[in-house]
Amino acid sequence: NKRNVFTELSSFPMNKKPLKCIWVFKAKRDQDNKICRWKARLVVQGFLQQEGIDFNETYASTMRMKILKLILAIATKDDLEIKQIDFDTAFLNAKLEEESYVYIPEGYELCDINKQSSTRCLLLNRALYGLRQAPREWNREIHTFLNSIGYFSSELDECLYQKIVDGKRIYLTLFVDDT
């Protein structure tokens, strides 16, 4: 019996109302505009969340554009290499601080056939797209990870990280968006 790291089957909570979630489907296309694969994302209807009950904080710091311009200027001046990384499904990697529940989504199969889906819901262990606190939780998760591998935040901007390796400074900027 493998435990799902994203959700746990739960009874309806006394003090919280489970949130609805919907499947969002999208076709990914190649350069010839032909469908190369289908993408499905489960999205929580976070607009139904209540502050103080379902979440406490939503603010997630993100890099200011002035900092990006500064880093690009430094890279140009010093002939540095620039790389960009996009974390696919980033929010799904963030652990939740608050308890968040969702109704069992359509198509989700219960392992135990005796448990009725009308009296059960899912406790989220990780953030899902649509949760109001998802960007903040992802920001907290990536900040902790970057600190653990030796990066430190700059005094100029908390989303500008630096690390010195073999006498060379590495700059890393963090931009968190919710799309």
C-alpha positions as CSV (number, residue, x, y, z in Angstrom):
1,N,0.0,0.0,0.0
2,K,1.8,3.1,-1.2
3,R,1.0,6.4,0.6
4,N,0.1,9.3,-1.6
5,V,2.4,12.2,-0.7
6,F,0.0,14.8,-2.1
7,T,-3.2,13.8,-0.3
8,E,-4.7,11.7,2.4
9,L,-8.2,10.4,2.5
10,S,-10.0,12.1,5.4
11,S,-13.4,12.5,7.0
12,F,-15.1,15.9,6.6
13,P,-13.3,18.4,9.0
14,M,-15.4,20.0,11.7
15,N,-14.0,23.5,11.5
16,K,-13.3,23.8,7.7
17,K,-15.2,23.3,4.5
18,P,-13.5,21.3,1.8
19,L,-12.8,23.3,-1.4
20,K,-14.0,22.3,-4.8
21,C,-11.4,21.5,-7.5
22,I,-11.6,21.2,-11.2
23,W,-9.6,19.5,-13.9
24,V,-8.1,21.9,-16.5
25,F,-7.0,20.2,-19.7
26,K,-4.7,21.8,-22.3
27,A,-3.2,20.6,-25.5
28,K,0.6,21.2,-25.9
29,R,1.5,21.8,-29.5
30,D,4.8,21.5,-31.5
31,Q,6.3,24.1,-33.8
32,D,4.0,22.9,-36.6
33,N,1.0,23.5,-34.4
34,K,0.2,19.8,-34.1
35,I,-0.8,18.4,-30.8
36,C,2.2,16.5,-29.3
37,R,0.7,15.8,-25.8
38,W,-2.1,16.5,-23.5
39,K,-1.7,18.2,-20.1
40,A,-4.0,17.9,-17.2
41,R,-3.9,20.0,-14.0
42,L,-6.0,19.8,-10.9
43,V,-6.9,23.3,-9.8
44,V,-8.4,24.2,-6.4
45,Q,-11.0,26.9,-6.4
46,G,-9.0,29.0,-4.0
47,F,-11.3,32.0,-4.3
48,L,-13.6,30.1,-1.9
49,Q,-10.9,30.1,0.8
50,Q,-11.4,32.3,3.9
51,E,-8.5,34.1,5.5
52,G,-7.7,33.0,9.0
53,I,-9.6,29.7,8.4
54,D,-8.0,28.2,5.3
55,F,-4.8,30.3,5.2
56,N,-3.0,32.9,7.1
57,E,-0.5,34.4,4.7
58,T,-0.4,34.7,0.9
59,Y,2.5,37.1,0.3
60,A,5.4,35.6,-1.7
61,S,8.4,37.8,-2.4
62,T,9.6,37.9,-5.9
63,M,12.5,39.5,-7.7
64,R,12.2,43.2,-8.6
65,M,12.8,44.1,-12.2
66,K,15.5,46.6,-11.1
67,I,17.5,43.6,-9.8
68,L,17.1,41.7,-13.1
69,K,18.4,44.7,-15.0
70,L,21.3,45.0,-12.5
71,I,22.2,41.3,-12.9
72,L,22.0,41.6,-16.7
73,A,24.3,44.6,-16.6
74,I,26.8,42.8,-14.4
75,A,26.7,39.8,-16.7
76,T,27.3,41.9,-19.8
77,K,30.1,43.9,-18.2
78,D,31.9,40.8,-16.8
79,D,31.0,38.5,-19.8
80,L,29.2,36.0,-17.6
81,E,27.0,33.2,-18.7
82,I,23.3,33.5,-18.1
83,K,20.9,30.6,-17.7
84,Q,17.2,30.5,-17.0
85,I,15.3,27.7,-15.3
86,D,11.6,27.2,-15.1
87,F,10.3,24.8,-12.4
88,D,7.4,22.9,-14.0
89,T,4.7,22.1,-11.4
90,A,6.6,24.1,-8.8
91,F,3.7,24.6,-6.5
92,L,3.2,20.8,-6.2
93,N,6.6,20.6,-4.4
94,A,5.6,22.9,-1.6
95,K,4.4,21.4,1.7
96,L,1.4,23.1,3.3
97,E,1.6,24.7,6.7
98,E,-2.2,25.0,7.1
99,E,-4.7,22.1,6.8
100,S,-6.5,22.3,3.5
101,Y,-9.2,19.9,2.3
102,V,-10.7,19.4,-1.1
103,Y,-13.7,17.4,-2.2
104,I,-12.7,14.2,-4.0
105,P,-12.3,15.2,-7.6
106,E,-14.1,13.5,-10.5
107,G,-12.2,10.5,-11.7
108,Y,-10.2,10.0,-8.4
109,E,-10.4,6.3,-7.5
110,L,-10.7,5.4,-3.8
111,C,-8.5,2.5,-2.7
112,D,-11.0,1.2,-0.2
113,I,-14.3,0.6,-2.0
114,N,-16.2,0.5,1.4
115,K,-15.4,4.2,2.1
116,Q,-18.1,6.4,0.6
117,S,-16.9,9.5,-1.3
118,S,-20.0,11.4,-0.1
119,T,-18.7,11.4,3.5
120,R,-15.0,11.7,2.7
121,C,-12.6,14.3,1.4
122,L,-8.9,14.7,0.8
123,L,-6.5,16.4,3.1
124,L,-3.8,18.1,1.0
125,N,-0.2,17.5,2.1
126,R,1.2,19.6,-0.8
127,A,0.1,22.8,-2.5
128,L,-2.1,22.7,-5.6
129,Y,-2.6,25.4,-8.1
130,G,-5.3,27.7,-7.1
131,L,-4.7,27.7,-3.4
132,R,-4.2,31.3,-2.2
133,Q,-1.1,30.3,-0.1
134,A,0.6,28.2,-2.9
135,P,3.0,30.9,-4.1
136,R,4.1,31.7,-0.5
137,E,4.6,28.0,0.4
138,W,6.7,27.4,-2.8
139,N,8.7,30.5,-2.0
140,R,9.4,29.3,1.5
141,E,10.3,25.8,0.2
142,I,12.8,27.1,-2.4
143,H,14.3,29.6,0.0
144,T,15.0,26.8,2.5
145,F,16.5,24.6,-0.2
146,L,18.7,27.4,-1.6
147,N,20.0,28.1,1.9
148,S,20.7,24.4,2.5
149,I,23.0,24.3,-0.6
150,G,24.9,27.5,0.4
151,Y,23.1,30.3,-1.3
152,F,22.3,33.4,0.8
153,S,19.9,36.3,0.2
154,S,21.3,39.6,-0.8
155,E,20.6,42.8,1.2
156,L,19.5,44.4,-2.0
157,D,16.6,42.0,-2.6
158,E,15.6,38.9,-0.7
159,C,15.0,37.1,-4.0
160,L,18.6,37.7,-5.2
161,Y,20.7,34.8,-4.0
162,Q,24.5,34.6,-4.1
163,K,27.0,31.8,-3.6
164,I,30.8,31.8,-4.1
165,V,32.2,28.6,-5.7
166,D,36.0,28.3,-6.5
167,G,36.4,32.1,-6.0
168,K,33.6,32.9,-8.4
169,R,30.3,34.5,-7.5
170,I,27.1,32.9,-8.7
171,Y,24.0,35.0,-8.8
172,L,20.5,33.4,-8.7
173,T,17.3,35.4,-8.9
174,L,13.9,34.0,-8.0
175,F,10.7,35.1,-9.6
176,V,7.5,33.4,-8.3
177,D,4.4,33.8,-10.4
178,D,1.1,32.0,-10.0
179,T,0.4,30.9,-13.6
